[in-house]
């Protein structure tokens, strides 16, 4: 009887899902991303629409081979990586690897399944309604990865030359550092100013229980009583 191949990210998830799906399914784990931008070069063609150059991660080559070999024996392939943009990018790269020629995804044979909880009901429901890979999420992840590489790869060496070695710049960390610096400058310029508040305990024998009132505004203008 033909078997179906299911690809997930973690071995623990693979073990759990195998109990739900039964012997007609072979489960393999990708151990996260199988491709990334190369370590020793920019990996982004800035003169050709910022096209990324994704290559197989060195430590994942054996895992990829095992998955490709299993795919050759399967009639259907279900990719059940995490339901977020990172999981979608992993699914995209896996789908290309197990497709003939590695350039166009075989959409007839390769399906995407997603579930938000690892229960028998959720997994079975997901396999009843497989769909395509979400290209919008894939492109979002790739845009994020390209920006990370461009900012870090270009700015970090500048920091080494201008300030000192070992420093790094990043798409998120550099912006966060800028915000922190601006806030610190504002804090340094702040001049404390003493002012007073007027409060009163209001009570009456014939009224509800006493309460505290504070004078906030006079003629709709905020009140700030200074010394002197």
C-alpha positions as CSV (number, residue, x, y, z in Angstrom):
1,X,0.0,0.0,0.0
2,X,1.4,3.5,-0.9
3,X,2.6,5.6,2.0
4,X,2.4,9.3,2.6
5,X,5.3,11.3,3.9
6,X,4.8,13.9,6.6
7,X,7.5,16.4,7.4
8,X,7.5,18.3,10.7
9,X,10.2,20.4,12.4
10,X,10.9,18.5,15.6
11,X,11.5,14.8,16.4
12,X,9.2,15.1,19.4
13,X,6.3,16.3,17.2
14,X,7.1,13.5,14.7
15,X,6.8,10.9,17.4
16,X,3.5,12.2,18.7
17,X,1.9,12.7,15.2
18,X,3.0,9.2,14.2
19,X,0.7,7.8,16.9
20,X,-2.3,9.7,15.5
21,X,-1.8,9.0,11.8
22,X,-0.9,5.3,11.9
23,X,1.4,3.1,9.8
24,X,0.4,4.5,6.4
25,X,2.4,7.6,7.1
26,X,6.1,8.1,7.4
27,X,7.1,11.0,9.6
28,X,10.4,12.9,9.2
29,X,11.7,15.9,11.1
30,X,13.6,18.8,9.4
31,X,15.1,20.0,12.7
32,X,14.1,23.6,11.8
33,X,15.4,25.5,8.8
34,X,17.2,23.5,6.1
35,X,18.3,26.6,4.1
36,X,19.7,30.0,4.9
37,X,21.8,32.7,3.4
38,X,25.5,31.7,3.1
39,X,27.8,32.6,6.0
40,X,30.8,33.9,4.1
41,X,29.1,36.2,1.6
42,X,26.2,38.7,1.4
43,X,24.0,36.2,-0.3
44,X,21.7,38.9,-1.6
45,X,21.8,40.2,-5.2
46,X,21.3,43.9,-4.7
47,X,21.4,44.5,-8.4
48,X,18.7,42.0,-9.3
49,X,15.7,42.9,-7.2
50,X,17.5,41.9,-3.9
51,X,17.1,38.2,-4.9
52,X,18.3,36.0,-2.0
53,X,20.7,33.1,-2.5
54,X,19.5,30.4,-0.1
55,X,21.9,27.4,0.3
56,X,21.4,24.2,2.3
57,X,22.8,24.5,5.8
58,X,25.9,22.3,6.1
59,X,24.7,20.5,9.2
60,X,21.4,19.7,7.6
61,X,22.6,18.0,4.4
62,X,22.2,14.5,5.9
63,X,18.7,15.3,7.1
64,X,17.7,16.8,3.7
65,X,19.0,13.6,2.0
66,X,16.9,11.4,4.3
67,X,13.8,13.5,3.6
68,X,14.4,13.5,-0.2
69,X,14.9,9.7,-0.2
70,X,11.7,9.2,1.8
71,X,9.9,11.5,-0.6
72,X,10.8,9.3,-3.6
73,X,8.9,6.4,-2.0
74,X,5.8,8.4,-1.1
75,X,2.7,9.0,-3.1
76,X,1.8,12.1,-1.2
77,X,3.8,14.6,0.8
78,X,2.4,16.6,3.6
79,X,4.4,19.4,5.1
80,X,3.3,20.2,8.7
81,X,5.8,22.7,9.9
82,X,4.8,25.4,12.4
83,X,1.9,27.7,11.3
84,X,3.9,30.9,11.3
85,X,6.1,32.7,8.7
86,X,9.2,30.8,9.7
87,X,7.4,27.5,9.4
88,X,6.0,28.6,6.1
89,X,9.5,29.4,4.8
90,X,10.7,26.0,6.0
91,X,7.8,24.4,4.2
92,X,8.7,26.3,1.0
93,X,12.3,25.1,1.0
94,X,11.3,21.5,1.9
95,X,8.7,21.5,-0.9
96,X,11.4,22.6,-3.4
97,X,13.8,20.0,-2.2
98,X,11.3,17.1,-2.7
99,X,10.0,18.4,-6.1
100,X,11.6,17.3,-9.4
101,X,14.3,19.7,-10.5
102,X,14.0,21.7,-7.2
103,X,12.7,24.8,-8.9
104,X,8.9,24.4,-9.1
105,X,6.8,22.9,-6.3
106,X,4.8,19.9,-7.3
107,X,1.4,21.1,-6.0
108,X,-0.4,18.0,-7.0
109,X,1.7,15.8,-4.8
110,X,2.9,18.2,-2.1
111,X,0.4,19.7,0.4
112,X,0.6,22.0,3.4
113,X,-1.2,21.1,6.6
114,X,-1.3,23.3,9.7
115,X,-2.6,22.8,13.2
116,X,-2.3,25.0,16.4
117,X,-2.4,22.1,18.9
118,X,-0.9,18.7,18.9
119,X,-4.0,16.6,19.6
120,X,-5.5,13.8,17.6
121,X,-8.6,15.8,16.8
122,X,-6.6,18.8,15.5
123,X,-4.1,16.7,13.5
124,X,-6.8,14.6,11.9
125,X,-8.8,17.7,11.0
126,X,-5.8,19.4,9.4
127,X,-5.1,16.3,7.2
128,X,-8.7,16.4,6.1
129,X,-8.2,20.0,4.7
130,X,-4.7,20.3,3.3
131,X,-3.9,23.3,1.2
132,X,-1.1,25.2,-0.6
133,X,1.9,26.9,0.9
134,X,1.2,30.5,1.8
135,X,3.5,32.5,-0.5
136,X,2.7,35.7,1.3
137,X,4.2,34.4,4.6
138,X,7.1,32.9,2.7
139,X,7.9,36.3,1.1
140,X,7.5,38.1,4.5
141,X,10.0,35.7,6.1
142,X,12.4,36.2,3.2
143,X,12.1,40.0,3.3
144,X,12.8,39.9,7.1
145,X,15.9,37.6,6.5
146,X,17.2,39.8,3.7
147,X,16.9,42.9,5.8
148,X,18.7,41.2,8.7
149,X,21.5,40.3,6.4
150,X,21.8,43.6,4.6
151,X,21.8,45.7,7.9
152,X,24.1,43.3,9.9
153,X,26.5,42.5,7.0
154,X,27.0,46.1,5.9
155,X,26.9,48.0,9.2
156,X,28.8,45.7,11.6
157,X,32.2,46.0,9.8
158,X,31.7,49.8,9.9
159,X,31.3,49.6,13.7
160,X,34.5,47.6,13.9
161,X,36.4,50.2,12.0
162,X,34.9,53.3,13.6
163,X,34.5,52.2,17.2
164,X,35.9,48.8,18.2
165,X,35.8,45.1,17.1
166,X,33.1,42.7,18.3
167,X,30.3,45.2,18.0
168,X,27.2,44.3,15.9
169,X,24.4,46.1,14.2
170,X,21.0,44.7,13.4
171,X,17.6,45.5,11.9
172,X,15.9,45.5,15.3
173,X,18.7,46.0,17.8
174,X,20.1,49.2,16.1
175,X,16.6,50.8,16.1
176,X,16.0,49.8,19.7
177,X,19.4,51.3,20.7
178,X,18.5,54.5,18.9
179,X,15.2,54.8,20.9
180,X,17.1,54.1,24.2
181,X,19.7,56.8,23.4
182,X,17.0,59.3,22.5
183,X,15.1,58.6,25.7
184,X,18.3,58.9,27.7
185,X,19.0,62.3,26.2
186,X,15.5,63.5,27.1
187,X,16.0,62.2,30.6
188,X,19.2,64.1,30.9
189,X,17.6,67.3,29.9
190,X,14.7,67.0,32.3
191,X,14.6,69.6,35.0
192,X,12.5,68.6,38.1
193,X,10.0,71.2,39.1
194,X,8.3,71.3,42.5
195,X,4.6,71.9,42.6
196,X,1.7,71.3,45.0
197,X,-1.6,69.5,44.8
198,X,-4.8,70.6,46.6
199,X,-6.9,67.8,48.0
200,X,-9.8,67.9,50.4
201,X,-11.8,65.5,52.4
202,X,-15.5,66.2,51.6
203,X,-18.2,65.1,54.0
204,X,-21.6,66.1,55.2
205,X,-23.9,64.7,57.8
206,X,-26.7,64.3,55.3
207,X,-24.7,63.2,52.3
208,X,-23.1,59.8,51.3
209,X,-19.9,58.6,53.0
210,X,-17.0,61.1,52.9
211,X,-14.6,61.1,49.9
212,X,-11.3,62.7,48.8
213,X,-11.5,65.4,46.1
214,X,-8.5,66.9,44.2
215,X,-8.4,70.2,42.4
216,X,-7.3,69.4,38.8
217,X,-8.5,72.3,36.6
218,X,-9.7,75.9,36.8
219,X,-11.7,77.0,33.8
220,X,-10.7,73.9,31.9
221,X,-7.0,74.7,32.4
222,X,-4.8,72.1,34.2
223,X,-3.7,73.5,37.6
224,X,-0.1,73.4,38.7
225,X,0.6,75.4,41.9
226,X,4.3,76.3,42.2
227,X,6.3,77.5,45.2
228,X,6.1,81.2,46.1
